[in-house]
Amino acid sequence: MGVSLTKAAQWTSNGKLESTPMNESLLKNIQRFVEQFSFDHPQEAEHVFEEPLQWSTTLVASDFKPGYDISDSTVQSHEKDNEGQPLLQLSPPFVYVRSFSQLSKLLHLAEERKLEEVRACLEENTDPMVKILGLNFATNVDVEGALPEVLCLKDEGKEEDSAMDSNIKIKLFMLLQNKDKQVLSQLLEEISEKVRLDATAVKNEVELLKQFCKEGEKRVLKSLRYTSDFEFSNGCRAPPWRQAHGEICYVVIEPCDTETLYITCSTAGVFLNGGMTHEGEESSYERVSDVYEDLVTLLKSRSPRFAENINKQQVFVVGEPSSTQKVQHVELVDGEEQGQSSYEQQEKNVPKEAKKQRHRPNKAEGKKKYETIWTNLAVLHIYGAEEKKPSTGSGEDKKRLEPEAKSKMKAELPGLSSPGRLSFQKMKTSAEAMHVEPFSESSSESEEEEEQPERRPESDTDLPSEYWQIQKLVKYLKGGDQTASVLTLCAMMDLNLMQETCQLAIRDSGGLEILLNLLDTDDVKCKTGSLKILRKISHNMQMRQTIVDMRGLQSMVKILDSSVKELKALAAETIANVAKFRRARRAVRQYGGIKKLVKLLDFTPKSDNLSTDLEKDMEVARCGALALWSCSRSTKNKEAIRKAGGIPLLGRLLKSPHENMLIPVVGTLQECASKENCRVIIHTEGMVKDFVKNLSSDSDELQMHCASAIFKCAEDKQTRDLVRKFKGLQPLVSLLGKADNKDLLAAATGAIWKCSNSPENVAIFQKHKALETLLRLLTDQPEEVLVNVVGAVGEFAQIPVNKATVRTCGGIKPLVNLLTGTNQALLVNVTKAVGACATDKDNMVIIKQLDGVCLVWSLLKNPCADVQSSAAWALCPFLENAKDAGELARSLVGGLEVIVNLLKSTNNEVLTSICAAITKIAKDKDSLAILTDLEVVPLLAKLTNTTDERLRRHLAEAICQCCVWGKNRKSFRVAGAVVPLTRYLKSEDGLVLNSTVMALYELSKDPHNCIIIHEKGAVQMLIHMIRSDNEEVQEAAARCVRNIRLLAQANKDAKRLIT
């Protein structure tokens, strides 16, 4: 629990233990050690910890046996420390433990949840040694041979400790330290059995790759280095505690066409780490990519230039030659002949193509090493040639600008060669310059582009003449004065800059660096010309990525403070083009761009006829909205926009009559509407009315964004009421006629779905035949449309008259067919819709004929909790309206087992829906008998300590229904369900009270249960429930009190007979 926990254990970035074989082995070791501690070391087990270990436990009061003081949901041990504090205390959901003796007992009580408890304890007590022994011991617990120092500290620091207590602490310290060494040794032994790569193979590959770092046309890597120069005797460079994870070394590779790669080489393969530049940064060891078979495979996946050069070559395996030895033999590698063994810890995420080939030492030829080389790259001469030595250049990158050109331009444009500007060869710096934040993107991010390798023509003959013309212009731009630069920029703008090859020509010739440097000058014309070109070429994905790598966004953000309106508009529009991927959006925020862009929105549209100056102001605001639209796809940027006061300013721009202004404004608002605090501002600023107004626009794109904004805002009832008030429901229905525009259709159906959560809106939708139109959209539509359509049908079907409409329009069959899909959001909505339709008996007949019941039941096995709960709720009307519900439930192979097993779920919504389904199933006695055999009673009893009111209600109903079979009333008492049920009578929820009374009445038919109900003071509350408005509840409460009174009277009569 020292080095093994802090070093050998594998932690996630948020402080949780990863689910890996190594961690499982570590947890099992600690579990066995703690369980046996009381038997092996009884004296040390009674030692009281310096501070209690505290964690969130799954145990409840009913799990504890005699030997503990149990009061309602709290538990205390009889054993106490010198200050009278219990050595174990349970205050749900937390448990506090102060000795190994109690820790051992707790694990025995946890039964099958032992590992779960150990994991929770370690995650919430990251340094348990501090709490067990105190700070002085803990600071040295992972240092071998540190015991004398600890003894000294303890003798000096705690004179009041008795000699016996000190001896026990020292023994405890030694026990824990010895266990630490034992665990580490065992983990290393397990790892050694699974080794595939070794230090020698990695070293050979690194040395080979270093030869690709030389200068010249064939150069594919800039540099390659280890993070540590120290090499252990086993050939590894990783610290010993990281070698326990199978890690060999860490390398930093700088490709020519992408940012620097920080790589971990391990026995299981190689992968990217968190950006470690030297050992000791614990957070940097975490894996952030898939695992690859070797460095070459990883580089090919990350560097297009490396892959392009390597793919043209043949791969060979040769014996490792000495520096003067000639290569005698070359063999072609057959990837499928390489041995493969499973290594579950890291191999599970390896791509299929990365598993085809493994480099493995040949055990039969111990001295012979293997390495991978590529022909035609001047690394080795094949068949008798001497091995070429790698070039030993200075390693510094050459500047793209010639010295004389730089001096000329510096004289005219002092800001051109900004020291902060990066060349295309130095894109690495951009990653180091910015503080790295974890990505936090909205759902729309999945639709955005990711960084991808570029596509290039296969040969120079494929390039158009403009490519070479642009290269000449870039040379003029490098060497010209201020006037020549402006003229060159004008000439460049006359070319077709939207053509991809022309855009790449600017970058390849160093022109992009010059254009970005021009942004740092004081010349307005040069800045304007540069931005106009950047605005066009930034439509290209590769150019966007390169601009970010060169920190071009930083210069553009600075220009947003300019007094020249045209410059601000151009800079904002270029930012809008560049910020199409996550890294760019993050850069805009980190450079302070969000606040500056929000300031650009400060414009009040008054009329269609604007002066020239106001037109410029409007253009600045429009471009600012465009940039914010691109940036708002990031969750953090949405919050930044809100804090900067951007939402009200966008609301002001909604009044504009200009379509080109409205589209980016509404686009930004609909992105921000995914956050609740932004929706509140949208509502209070009265923007819903403008959304509704623009639903009637002639622009499909504007209609789509307005419908999408309503879709997200209509989560709130107030917004739904406003849409109805401003007569926005009919325009939404009319948008369903534009079925060819799938984006618009998805937005419109989404808005209808959310608005139909209000019954008043459904009534209006019915007048416009919205349901019939939606039912026609249940086939041949993309999933994003189907999710919304089915969601809306489910809401419509809550009204009885609409259930018949679904049937008469032929909607049942397509709904049932959708139950076979895999989209989880769609399955949730489909099960809800089918369940709503099943409350109509005629619909139920059709659903059963189409095998819909079996399909819904099978969805209980879906791994998604939302799908499970939705399917369980759908089963309730099936079981209630089917003529042979009991036989139907029993006929499904394994159906009842699935229901019972889901009572072990940790999701309250799943548990609530399953309890509701059990209530329906248990009405059939034969089915109830099977449920009883499947041990449904103890599983239901374990849930009785819940505080969730909905779960309490349906749980009490399930218990009530299950009591009618056999000895289940007694079983509920033995399982500890009666006492928690009596506490339900204190609930303020009338439905919970009603179901609890019914359950207690059934339980009171067992005399022992009557005693418990009486002892817990439930009689007075039951008498109060006799006044309920529900006659059934009145009768149940009265009968329950009667049963208790009859038992009390019988007891009195028995005493009289005895006396």
Salt bridges, closest charged atoms under 4 A:
GLU24 OE2 - ARG119 NH2 2.91
GLU35 OE2 - HIS108 ND1 3.99
GLU35 OE2 - LYS114 NZ 2.63
GLU50 OE1 - LYS158 NZ 3.01
GLU50 OE2 - LYS169 NZ 2.62
ASP63 OD2 - ARG113 NH2 3.21
ASP69 OD1 - HIS78 ND1 3.24
ASP72 OD1 - ARG983 NH1 3.54
GLU79 OE2 - LYS105 NZ 3.57
GLU123 OE1 - LYS16 NZ 3.86
GLU144 OE2 - LYS181 NZ 3.62
ASP161 OD2 - LYS169 NZ 3.67
ASP165 OD1 - HIS47 ND1 3.58
GLU207 OE2 - LYS210 NZ 3.70
GLU215 OE1 - ARG219 NH1 3.48
GLU231 OE1 - LYS203 NZ 3.89
GLU231 OE1 - ARG237 NH2 3.32
GLU247 OE2 - ARG242 NH2 2.89
GLU254 OE2 - LYS222 NZ 3.79
GLU281 OE2 - HIS278 NE2 3.31
GLU282 OE2 - LYS7 NZ 3.36
ASP294 OD2 - HIS359 NE2 2.67
GLU331 OE2 - HIS329 NE2 3.20
GLU347 OE1 - ARG196 NH2 3.31
GLU347 OE2 - ARG358 NH2 2.76
GLU365 OE1 - LYS368 NZ 3.91
ASP397 OD1 - ARG219 NH2 3.81
GLU432 OE2 - LYS428 NZ 2.78
GLU437 OE1 - ARG589 NH2 2.62
GLU437 OE1 - LYS636 NZ 3.39
GLU441 OE1 - ARG585 NE 3.69
GLU445 OE2 - ARG582 NE 3.73
GLU445 OE1 - ARG585 NH2 2.07
GLU448 OE2 - ARG633 NE 2.88
GLU449 OE1 - ARG544 NH2 2.42
GLU450 OE1 - ARG582 NH2 3.19
GLU451 OE1 - ARG583 NH2 2.53
GLU454 OE1 - ARG456 NE 2.66
GLU454 OE2 - ARG507 NH2 2.64
GLU500 OE2 - ARG455 NH2 3.69
ASP508 OD1 - ARG456 NH2 2.78
ASP508 OD1 - ARG507 NE 3.64
ASP520 OD2 - ARG421 NH2 2.85
ASP549 OD1 - ARG583 NH1 2.71
ASP561 OD2 - LYS596 NZ 2.86
GLU566 OE2 - LYS532 NZ 3.64
GLU573 OE1 - ARG535 NH1 3.47
GLU573 OE1 - ARG622 NH2 3.95
ASP602 OD1 - ARG652 NH1 2.97
ASP613 OD1 - LYS565 NZ 2.83
ASP617 OD1 - LYS565 NZ 2.78
GLU619 OE2 - ARG622 NH2 2.78
GLU639 OE2 - ARG642 NH2 2.40
GLU639 OE1 - LYS675 NZ 3.83
ASP690 OD2 - LYS655 NZ 2.99
ASP700 OD1 - LYS738 NZ 2.89
GLU701 OE2 - HIS705 NE2 3.72
GLU715 OE2 - LYS754 NZ 3.09
ASP716 OD2 - ARG679 NE 3.33
ASP721 OD2 - LYS717 NZ 2.98
ASP721 OD1 - ARG724 NH1 3.25
GLU795 OE2 - LYS832 NZ 2.77
ASP840 OD1 - ARG807 NH1 3.20
GLU880 OE1 - LYS920 NZ 3.14
ASP884 OD1 - LYS848 NZ 2.80
GLU909 OE1 - ARG950 NH1 2.74
ASP924 OD2 - ARG890 NH1 2.39
GLU949 OE2 - ARG952 NH1 3.41
GLU957 OE2 - ARG953 NE 3.65
GLU957 OE1 - HIS954 ND1 3.62
GLU1002 OE1 - ARG969 NH2 3.01
GLU1002 OE1 - LYS1005 NZ 3.39
ASP1006 OD1 - ARG973 NH1 2.77
ASP1006 OD1 - HIS1008 ND1 3.92
GLU1035 OE2 - ARG1039 NE 2.94
ASP1053 OD1 - ARG1056 NH1 3.61
